[in-house]
């Protein structure tokens, strides 16, 4: 299903999110995950998201999405380059994101967690070293089941701004 949307802007509806859609350019995918460049509002792209395929209810390319895609192309937004390679092992992907971008944001049905990949015990559970919305590393390790994750967001202005602020606080 998703392969026909490669390098196109789409609107993705997730399970338990009947009115909220994630828009983005499909850059890569594997059996379990879709990598998109996020289209956060109107004609703006900001960061990337990995979306768990089994949490996807619908993928749409309506007229509005096609129009936004044309505007993004007019702005010379890159529709084909991707920041990471989608490995088969999600834990390798999480480690690579944390090394390259320092932090990521996990979204589950009920939780949002900002942090850096810490470790995984097996093929289901992994730990995140938590980062606060005030730009502090909390020395709190949260454990997640990979099957509970809806999206993994990284390289956004929000996350990068918090990291910049945290680094400034440390240097002072």
Rosetta blueprint (number, residue, H / E / L):
1 X L
2 X H
3 X H
4 X H
5 X H
6 X L
7 X L
8 X L
9 X E
10 X E
11 X E
12 X E
13 X E
14 X E
15 X L
16 X L
17 X L
18 X L
19 X L
20 X L
21 X E
22 X E
23 X E
24 X E
25 X E
26 X E
27 X E
28 X E
29 X E
30 X L
31 X L
32 X L
33 X E
34 X E
35 X E
36 X E
37 X E
38 X E
39 X E
40 X E
41 X E
42 X L
43 X L
44 X E
45 X E
46 X E
47 X E
48 X E
49 X E
50 X E
51 X E
52 X E
53 X H
54 X H
55 X H
56 X E
57 X E
58 X E
59 X E
60 X E
61 X L
62 X L
63 X H
64 X H
65 X H
66 X H
67 X H
68 X H
69 X H
70 X H
71 X H
72 X H
73 X H
74 X H
75 X L
76 X L
77 X L
78 X L
79 X L
80 X L
81 X L
82 X L
83 X L
84 X L
85 X L
86 X L
87 X L
88 X L
89 X L
90 X H
91 X H
92 X H
93 X H
94 X H
95 X H
96 X H
97 X H
98 X H
99 X H
100 X H
101 X H
102 X L
103 X L
104 X E
105 X E
106 X E
107 X E
108 X L
109 X L
110 X L
111 X L
112 X E
113 X E
114 X E
115 X E
116 X E
117 X E
118 X E
119 X E
120 X E
121 X L
122 X L
123 X L
124 X L
125 X E
126 X E
127 X E
128 X E
129 X E
130 X E
131 X E
132 X L
133 X L
134 X L
135 X L
136 X L
137 X E
138 X E
139 X E
140 X E
141 X E
142 X E
143 X E
144 X E
145 X E
146 X H
147 X H
148 X H
149 X L
150 X L
151 X E
152 X E
153 X E
154 X E
155 X L
156 X L
157 X H
158 X H
159 X H
160 X H
161 X H
162 X H
163 X H
164 X H
165 X H
166 X H
167 X H
168 X H
169 X H
170 X H
171 X H
172 X L
